[in-house]
Amino acid sequence: MFSFGPPRRHRRASLTPMIDVVFLLLVFFMLASRFGTEGALNLSLAASGQGAEWSGPPRLVEIGAGGALRLNGAPLAPGALVGALGALMAGPSDAVVLRADEGAAVQDLVAVADALRGAGLTQLLLVP
């Protein structure tokens, strides 16, 4: 018959390495995650009863479902929006009216607003 030696007592598994790994993962994910509001939009509301006089031709940008754009009712490619608005404006301080249709996503509205602000337009009006 085979002899394997005297039977040994079973050792309990140590939890220390597992706790170390859990804390290392916790620290890693805390450092790798982003906190704050990097993508926040700065919106300012006009005071009640105050309004500016409209000047120049209409500049209504409608955002439809899937990011479809219309400028004053005419369909427009997203890349051509800034150029088409430039022909209707005297300067970057002229107001541009943004209107999102019922099927439009909020992200599409934000993308158009970011593109217009990136082009130097400072007066964006959002209407329901």
C-alpha positions in Angstrom: 0.0 0.0 0.0 1.1 3.6 -0.6 2.2 5.8 2.2 1.8 9.5 1.7 3.0 10.6 5.1 1.1 11.8 8.1 -2.1 13.8 7.4 -1.7 17.5 7.8 -4.2 20.0 9.2 -6.0 22.0 6.6 -5.1 25.7 6.6 -7.8 28.3 6.3 -7.3 30.6 3.3 -6.0 34.1 4.2 -8.2 37.0 3.3 -5.4 39.5 3.4 -4.4 39.3 -0.3 -8.0 39.5 -1.4 -8.6 42.6 0.7 -5.4 44.2 -0.7 -6.6 43.5 -4.3 -10.1 45.0 -3.5 -8.5 48.2 -2.1 -6.1 48.5 -5.0 -9.1 48.2 -7.4 -11.0 50.8 -5.4 -8.2 53.3 -5.6 -7.7 52.6 -9.3 -11.3 53.3 -10.2 -11.5 56.3 -7.9 -8.5 57.8 -9.7 -9.6 56.8 -13.2 -13.2 58.1 -12.9 -14.1 61.7 -13.8 -15.9 63.9 -11.4 -17.5 67.3 -12.0 -19.5 68.8 -14.8 -17.2 69.1 -17.7 -19.9 69.0 -20.3 -22.2 71.5 -18.7 -23.8 74.2 -20.7 -23.6 77.8 -19.4 -27.1 79.2 -19.9 -28.2 82.7 -18.8 -31.8 83.6 -18.6 -33.1 87.0 -19.6 -34.9 88.8 -16.8 -38.6 89.0 -17.0 -39.9 91.8 -19.1 -36.5 92.6 -20.7 -35.9 91.8 -24.3 -33.8 93.0 -27.1 -35.0 94.3 -30.4 -34.6 91.9 -33.3 -32.5 93.2 -36.2 -31.8 91.7 -39.5 -33.2 88.7 -41.4 -34.7 85.8 -39.5 -32.2 83.2 -38.2 -34.2 80.2 -37.0 -32.3 76.9 -36.8 -34.6 74.0 -36.3 -33.2 70.7 -35.0 -35.2 67.6 -36.1 -35.0 63.9 -35.4 -31.6 62.4 -36.0 -29.9 65.7 -36.0 -31.6 67.0 -39.2 -31.2 70.8 -39.5 -33.4 73.4 -41.2 -32.4 77.1 -41.5 -35.5 79.3 -41.8 -37.4 76.2 -43.0 -34.9 75.1 -45.7 -33.0 71.8 -45.1 -29.3 72.2 -44.4 -26.3 69.9 -44.0 -24.8 70.2 -40.5 -21.4 71.3 -41.8 -22.9 74.1 -43.8 -24.8 75.7 -40.9 -22.1 78.2 -39.8 -21.5 79.4 -43.4 -25.2 79.8 -44.1 -25.7 81.8 -40.9 -22.7 84.0 -41.7 -24.5 85.3 -44.8 -27.5 86.3 -42.6 -25.6 88.0 -39.9 -23.9 91.4 -39.5 -21.6 90.1 -36.7 -21.1 87.4 -34.1 -23.2 89.3 -31.6 -26.4 88.9 -33.7 -28.9 86.4 -32.1 -29.6 83.0 -33.5 -32.8 81.2 -32.5 -32.6 77.5 -31.8 -35.7 75.3 -31.8 -35.8 71.6 -31.2 -38.6 69.6 -32.8 -40.5 67.0 -30.8 -38.4 64.1 -32.1 -35.0 65.7 -31.6 -32.6 64.4 -29.0 -31.1 66.7 -26.4 -27.6 65.7 -27.6 -28.4 67.0 -31.1 -29.4 70.4 -29.6 -26.2 70.5 -27.5 -24.1 69.6 -30.6 -25.5 72.4 -32.6 -25.1 74.9 -29.8 -21.5 73.8 -29.3 -20.8 74.1 -33.0 -22.2 77.6 -33.1 -20.4 78.7 -30.0 -17.2 77.3 -31.4 -17.7 79.4 -34.5 -17.8 82.5 -32.3 -21.5 83.1 -32.1 -22.4 84.5 -28.6 -26.2 85.1 -28.7 -28.1 81.8 -28.9 -31.8 81.8 -28.0 -33.6 78.6 -27.2 -37.3 78.6 -27.9 -39.8 75.8 -27.2 
